[in-house]
Amino acid sequence: MKRIFILLILITHTQFGWGNGVYVEGQSGAQMGLAHVALGYQWSQNHYLGAGLGYVPDRSDHEEMSLMSFSYLYSGSTRWTIADGWAIKPFNFGTSLIIASHSDLFVSLPEQYPDEYYTPTAVRLLFHYQLAVTYGQQWDAYVDFSILDVGLASYIREPEFFNRHYDYLGLEGVTHWGVGVRYRF
Amino acid sequence: MIRIWFLLSLALLTGCQFQVSPWETDVNCPGMSVEENLRRLEALEQASGSKAFYQVAILSDPQQYPGAFEDTIKIVNRLDDVDFILLLGDLAQTGVKAEFEWVCKAMQSSKKPILPVIGNHDALSFGNDIWLDVFGPLDYSFEYQNSKFVGYNDNKYEYDNVPDRGWLAQQAEVAAGELRYHTIGFSHIAPWKDDTQLSAFLQDAGYDLMLHGHEHNFDLWHLYDVDLEHYIAPDTKEKRFGLLSVYPDQLVLENCDKSCYQPTARVLNVDNVNNESKTSAEP
């Protein structure tokens, strides 16, 4: 996993240089790891594509785990200026493919199972909404709200169930938050 | 506009959880352990005394549709003769924390004790740890109204050496002087096709009926040369479930859908009697 990440850094560096839309970001939570770092490329004003590594240490509610991510973010052009150099970017939506590395999870089906018995348990899809505060042309700080694949599917199938039991149109039951910082070179 | 957007985001921020990954294991599901539900059932038995008849609702495979599962539970709540619910596994689809928490929300709407067994999907990811923490044992048994119910784990791809045949035989044994009407086993998966001896083993051990899920549709079968019936309950997506009526000398199974939504006439009569008593007691 680390080799792939290093390879991505090298490709990004050699193809695009450190300017021209390359960005790095650090994040915590929103189901991307307790700590998550990513490197990516902004190929227009609105589109970001990145790859990252996340880590969760051994905790009472979580096994130690690393994870790899591939993300796409659409960042809307709307800016609300709040002070000199500072603005809010309210419309940022994205998706991430995360692949966890742990012996209890699998990407390819272990031998004991018949073909196609399960989908991979280590591979999950997240859907994001980010509320970002931007400073100048280079810095973004954001709150990330993410929804897991099964969360989105369940919410679409049975919105009344989530409305019944959770606040904010039921979104409380499927959404998890995190915070992050993005720097554009 | 900025303030409204900010306040909305802040509100969502305070409502939802900070979660480091989908694979956290600290599921919030108070009051749903097997131990707590068995205590509720014991209290019910003590309050009602000896019964010549009661019913058991058999629900299974609520994964991916917690709302339909909750609706099914609410239907069962209206059936006065149902004393408890057997939940035959696959509460979750991928074994992650969120799925268990949604199902737990639905289970908390039950007015009746719920006794679950683990399904193969529940054991995925870190589901085994979650199950042990939230619900408790993978194999357990209990007695109710002189019948014994034996729940066991038979998810052979996820666990080694299951089901535990020695333990199953031990649970079916009737002690000297014990009054036992029926011995009923329940698990997620019916005996596998390549395990032709298990049904015969269970019959020889003394089981009268086996209840399972996993197949998502109603079924009832027994092997050609074994008389032990295996009943399969469907998933709850369409609010279907099995209904087991237990008499001292008889077990009756019904496939339930909308036709089971209304209380039976006998239950209505009981209500009428109570109403008449109340009316006549008034001055």
Interface residues (C-beta under 8 A of the other chain):
Chain A: S28 G29 A30 Q31 M32 G33 L34 G54 V56 S60 D61 H62 E63 M65 L67 W80 I82 I88 P90 I98 A100 H102 D104 L105 Q112 Y113 Y117 Y118 T119 T121 R124 L131 V143 F145 L148 V150 G151 A153 S154 R157 E158 E160 F161 H165 Y166 D167 Y168 L171 E172 G173 V174 T175 H176 W177 G178
Chain B: M1 I2 W5 F6 S9 A11 L12 L13 G15 C16 Q17 F18 Q19 V20 S21 P22 W23 E24 T25 D26 Q64 Y65 P66 G67 A68 E70 Q93 T94 G95 V96 A98 E99 E101 W102 K105 A106 L124 S125 F126 Y157
